[in-house]
């Protein structure tokens, strides 16, 4: 996708704005990595786990009548994992150490999520416009059906009650 470089730039800018971030990942809701800056963390595994957590978060929000998914925050002994909606098909996952200001993390995560969503949407629209439209194929000319030919029939023989042929 053409947006990968721009999304990666956004992840780098985000990490520069929030020094307590230890990693940032943009992934599709299907768990495929779009762009990542996650030193020391396997990006593909994190993306797959994010997709699984997203599925649970979506169902929880729906079951409780809380509306569309916006964000998910997990606090562990050594820091935070925060996931933000970044458009309809992308999520942003941030890793932060335990000294992170959660308010700042949310503020910057939401901003970057919105920006990444715009980048991916613009790239998707551009790709759709660049797709060549299939050339109109001329419809095949109707052909006249082949003339019917009759095949000669063999003479019928009818057998009577006494086994006679007529």
C-alpha positions in Angstrom: 0.0 0.0 0.0 1.3 3.5 -0.9 0.5 4.8 2.5 3.0 2.6 4.3 5.8 5.1 4.2 3.6 7.9 5.3 2.2 5.8 8.2 5.7 4.9 9.3 6.6 8.6 9.3 3.6 9.3 11.5 4.7 6.5 13.9 8.2 8.0 14.1 6.7 11.5 14.8 4.4 10.1 17.5 7.3 8.4 19.2 9.3 11.7 19.1 6.3 13.5 20.7 5.8 10.9 23.5 9.2 9.8 24.7 7.7 7.2 27.0 6.5 5.2 24.0 8.5 2.1 23.5 6.7 1.0 20.3 4.1 1.9 17.8 2.3 -0.3 15.3 -0.4 0.3 12.6 -2.2 -2.9 11.6 -5.3 -3.9 9.7 -8.2 -5.1 11.7 -7.4 -8.5 10.2 -4.1 -8.6 12.1 -1.7 -7.8 9.2 1.0 -5.2 9.8 0.8 -2.0 7.9 3.7 -0.2 9.5 5.7 -0.7 12.7 8.3 0.8 15.0 8.4 -1.8 17.7 12.1 -2.6 18.6 12.4 -5.8 20.6 8.8 -6.8 19.9 7.6 -9.2 17.2 5.3 -6.9 15.1 3.4 -9.8 13.4 2.6 -11.4 16.8 1.5 -8.0 18.3 -0.7 -7.3 15.3 -2.4 -10.7 15.6 -2.9 -10.2 19.3 -4.3 -6.7 18.7 -6.8 -8.1 16.2 -7.9 -10.7 18.8 -8.2 -8.1 21.5 -10.1 -5.8 19.1 -12.6 -8.5 18.4 -13.3 -8.9 22.1 -13.5 -5.1 22.6 -15.9 -4.7 19.7 -18.2 -7.4 21.1 -18.0 -6.0 24.6 -18.8 -2.5 23.5 -21.7 -3.8 21.4 -23.1 -6.1 24.1 -23.1 -3.2 26.6 -24.5 -0.6 24.3 -21.4 1.6 24.3 -21.3 2.2 20.6 -18.5 1.9 18.1 -15.0 0.9 19.2 -12.7 3.9 20.0 -9.8 2.6 22.2 -8.6 -0.1 24.5 -6.1 0.3 27.3 -4.3 -2.5 29.0 -2.1 -1.7 32.0 0.5 -4.2 33.0 3.1 -4.2 35.7 5.7 -2.7 33.4 3.6 -0.3 31.3 0.7 0.1 28.9 -0.7 -1.2 25.7 -3.1 1.2 24.1 -5.1 0.5 20.9 -7.0 3.2 19.0 -9.3 3.0 16.0 -7.6 4.5 13.0 -10.4 4.5 10.4 -12.7 1.6 9.6 -10.0 -0.9 8.8 -6.9 0.0 10.7 -5.9 0.2 14.4 -3.0 1.9 16.1 -1.3 0.1 19.0 1.1 1.9 21.2 3.4 0.4 23.8 4.4 2.8 26.7 6.5 2.3 29.8 5.0 2.6 33.3 6.0 6.3 33.6 3.8 7.4 30.7 1.2 10.1 31.3 -2.0 8.2 30.3 -3.8 11.5 29.4 -1.0 12.4 27.0 -0.9 8.9 25.6 -4.6 9.1 24.8 -4.3 12.6 23.3 -1.4 11.8 21.0 -2.7 8.3 20.2 -6.1 9.6 19.2 -4.5 12.3 17.0 -2.2 9.8 15.3 -5.0 7.3 14.9 -7.1 9.9 13.1 -4.1 10.9 10.9 -3.3 7.3 10.0 -6.9 6.7 9.2 -6.9 9.6 6.8 -3.7 8.4 5.2 -4.9 4.9 4.6 -8.3 6.1 3.3 -6.6 8.5 0.9 -4.3 5.7 -0.4 -7.3 3.3 -0.7 -9.2 5.9 -2.7 -6.2 6.7 -4.9 -5.7 3.0 -5.6 -9.3 2.5 -6.5 -9.2 5.4 -9.0 -5.9 4.1 -10.5 -7.5 0.7 -11.2 -7.9 0.5 -15.0 -11.5 -0.1 -15.9 -12.0 -3.3 -17.8 -12.2 -2.5 -21.5 -15.6 -3.1 -22.9 -15.6 -6.2 -24.9 -17.7 -6.3 -28.0 -20.5 -8.8 -27.7 -20.0 -11.7 -29.9 -22.0 -11.5 -33.1 -25.0 -13.7 -33.0 -24.6 -16.7 -35.3 -27.5 -18.3 -37.1 -28.3 -21.7 -35.7 -27.0 -24.6 -37.8 -29.7 -25.9 -40.1 -31.4 -29.0 -38.9 -31.0 -32.1 -40.9 -33.3 -35.1 -40.7 -31.9 -38.5 -40.3 -33.7 -41.2 -42.1 -35.7 -43.5 -39.7 -35.5 -47.2 -39.9 -38.8 -48.8 -40.7 -40.8 -49.8 -37.8 -41.9 -53.2 -37.3 -44.9 -54.0 -35.1 -45.2 -57.4 -33.6 -48.7 -58.8 -33.4 -50.2 -61.0 -30.7 -49.0 -64.2 -32.4 -45.4 -62.8 -32.8 -46.0 -61.8 -36.5 -44.3 -58.7 -37.9 -46.3 -56.2 -39.8 
